[in-house]
Amino acid sequence: MRKSKTALVTGASGGLGLEFARLLAKEYCDLVLVARNEGKLNGIKRELEKEYGITAWVCPCDLSRVDAALGVYQFTQAHDLEIDALINNAGFGDSGKFAESNWRKQYEMVQVDITALMQLTHCFLPGMIERKHGKILNLSSVAAFCAGPGMSVYYASKAFVRSFSEAVAEEVKGIGVTVTALCPGPTATGFEAAADMGKGSKMFKKAAKPEDVAKAGIRALRLGKVLCYQGSFTKWMGFLCRLAPRSVTRRYAAKMDK
Ligand SMILES: NC(=O)c1ccc[n+]([C@@H]2O[C@H](COP(=O)([O-])OP(=O)(O)OC[C@H]3O[C@@H](n4cnc5c(N)ncnc54)[C@H](OP(=O)(O)O)[C@@H]3O)[C@@H](O)[C@H]2O)c1
């Protein structure tokens, strides 16, 4: 008989992913921890196992590689793990004009933020549907609401995540499986540094705490909400972006990212 539930968290080595892992461990959920930094993941495994008496498996993986997500799925099969909750959190951005950008970084961003998220969903969703039980949380962003000059690929990737999640959520409605897109605003994690935004971005002046964002995400996951706009900034942005012409919202986004 299965003792506890198991959640798989991508990008669990820091930032929001680590907060998701902590909250799930607190609920006595066993964990599969995925990211590139194996040393950090092993430290987190030890900390959470000791503090909450759960079992955590470390699955080091570079999700920008082709079919990396398939490797993660095969890892869970090899360890005979049934995944009750999939937290598609790994992701990063990049700032600067697209024409001047590093192609490799744009490509890897699409691989991690879109392809890996989609492939993990594709791997785990059929089993969840068969069992009539399962929850998926996909990390979108306030960036999904409009075009983002100066971060074009990142904004577009998060719009993809929101649209994809909403569509799949509707496809599985009513059968015990839910898909949630979490749309946080600026949050104090490693994101700004990974996106080469420097420290002056207006957006991050009042960044949310990662633990608050993660709590909102887990609450939405538990309730099976399709969309979760975390924080008043995000809620206002969502509202204004529905009213304002896109020519206005894209100019506003360009100013905020500076
Ligand atoms: N912070 C914000 O303001 C904000 C706002 C809205 C949405 N989000 C979204 O929230 C999610 C989490 O970001 P964060 O804010 O927590 O940023 P973060 O602190 O930089 O964490 C990013 C996580 O993703 C992992 N990751 C990055 N590249 C990877 C790769 N190639 N393969 C596997 N794992 C990889 C990192 O682990 P390794 O380096 O160990 O691989 C790390 O654990 C992202 O999807 C982001 O777009 C963030």
The ligand as a Tripos MOL2 file, in Angstrom:
@<TRIPOS>MOLECULE
LIG
   48    52     1     0     0
SMALL
NO_CHARGES

@<TRIPOS>ATOM
      1 N1         11.4070   35.4620   -9.7800 N.am      1 LIG1
      2 C1         10.4760   36.0690  -10.4960 C.2       1 LIG1
      3 O1         10.3540   37.3190  -10.4920 O.2       1 LIG1
      4 C2          9.4990   35.2520  -11.2940 C.ar      1 LIG1
      5 C3          8.2790   35.8340  -11.6830 C.ar      1 LIG1
      6 C4          7.3850   35.0890  -12.4360 C.ar      1 LIG1
      7 C5          7.6820   33.7990  -12.7860 C.ar      1 LIG1
      8 N2          8.8830   33.2480  -12.4150 N.ar      1 LIG1
      9 C6          9.1790   31.8680  -12.8280 C.3       1 LIG1
     10 O2          9.3970   31.0810  -11.6680 O.3       1 LIG1
     11 C7         10.2010   29.9560  -12.0030 C.3       1 LIG1
     12 C8         11.2910   29.7840  -10.9640 C.3       1 LIG1
     13 O3         12.2180   30.8440  -11.0810 O.3       1 LIG1
     14 P1         12.9130   31.5440   -9.8230 P.3       1 LIG1
     15 O4         12.3580   32.9090   -9.7340 O.co2     1 LIG1
     16 O5         12.8410   30.6690   -8.6500 O.co2     1 LIG1
     17 O6         14.3990   31.6830  -10.3670 O.3       1 LIG1
     18 P2         15.7710   31.0470   -9.8480 P.3       1 LIG1
     19 O7         15.9690   31.3740   -8.4200 O.co2     1 LIG1
     20 O8         16.8020   31.5050  -10.8400 O.co2     1 LIG1
     21 O9         15.5440   29.4690   -9.9780 O.3       1 LIG1
     22 C9         15.4950   28.8380  -11.2300 C.3       1 LIG1
     23 C10        15.5380   27.3380  -11.0320 C.3       1 LIG1
     24 O10        15.4830   26.7180  -12.3340 O.3       1 LIG1
     25 C11        16.5550   25.8090  -12.4510 C.3       1 LIG1
     26 N3         17.0470   25.7380  -13.8390 N.ar      1 LIG1
     27 C12        17.4800   26.7700  -14.6120 C.ar      1 LIG1
     28 N4         17.9430   26.2980  -15.7820 N.ar      1 LIG1
     29 C13        17.7810   24.9460  -15.7430 C.ar      1 LIG1
     30 C14        18.0980   23.9000  -16.6420 C.ar      1 LIG1
     31 N5         18.7010   24.1350  -17.8320 N.pl3     1 LIG1
     32 N6         17.8060   22.6210  -16.2880 N.ar      1 LIG1
     33 C15        17.2470   22.3610  -15.0860 C.ar      1 LIG1
     34 N7         16.9290   23.3130  -14.1800 N.ar      1 LIG1
     35 C16        17.2140   24.5920  -14.5090 C.ar      1 LIG1
     36 C17        17.6470   26.3230  -11.5130 C.3       1 LIG1
     37 O11        18.4720   25.2650  -11.0350 O.3       1 LIG1
     38 P3         19.9730   24.9330  -11.5340 P.3       1 LIG1
     39 O12        20.6730   26.2130  -11.7870 O.co2     1 LIG1
     40 O13        20.5400   24.1210  -10.4090 O.co2     1 LIG1
     41 O14        19.7730   24.1110  -12.7700 O.co2     1 LIG1
     42 C18        16.8180   26.8750  -10.3520 C.3       1 LIG1
     43 O15        16.5220   25.8520   -9.4360 O.3       1 LIG1
     44 C19        10.6930   30.2000  -13.4290 C.3       1 LIG1
     45 O16         9.9170   29.4510  -14.3250 O.3       1 LIG1
     46 C20        10.4440   31.6860  -13.6270 C.3       1 LIG1
     47 O17        10.2710   32.0280  -14.9730 O.3       1 LIG1
     48 C21         9.7770   33.9460  -11.6560 C.ar      1 LIG1
@<TRIPOS>BOND
     1     1     2 1
     2     2     3 2
     3     2     4 1
     4     4     5 ar
     5     4    48 ar
     6     5     6 ar
     7     6     7 ar
     8     7     8 ar
     9     8     9 1
    10     8    48 ar
    11     9    10 1
    12     9    46 1
    13    10    11 1
    14    11    12 1
    15    11    44 1
    16    12    13 1
    17    13    14 1
    18    14    15 2
    19    14    16 1
    20    14    17 1
    21    17    18 1
    22    18    19 2
    23    18    20 1
    24    18    21 1
    25    21    22 1
    26    22    23 1
    27    23    24 1
    28    23    42 1
    29    24    25 1
    30    25    26 1
    31    25    36 1
    32    26    27 ar
    33    26    35 ar
    34    27    28 ar
    35    28    29 ar
    36    29    30 ar
    37    29    35 ar
    38    30    31 1
    39    30    32 ar
    40    32    33 ar
    41    33    34 ar
    42    34    35 ar
    43    36    37 1
    44    36    42 1
    45    37    38 1
    46    38    39 2
    47    38    40 1
    48    38    41 1
    49    42    43 1
    50    44    45 1
    51    44    46 1
    52    46    47 1
@<TRIPOS>SUBSTRUCTURE
     1 LIG1         1 GROUP 0 **** ****
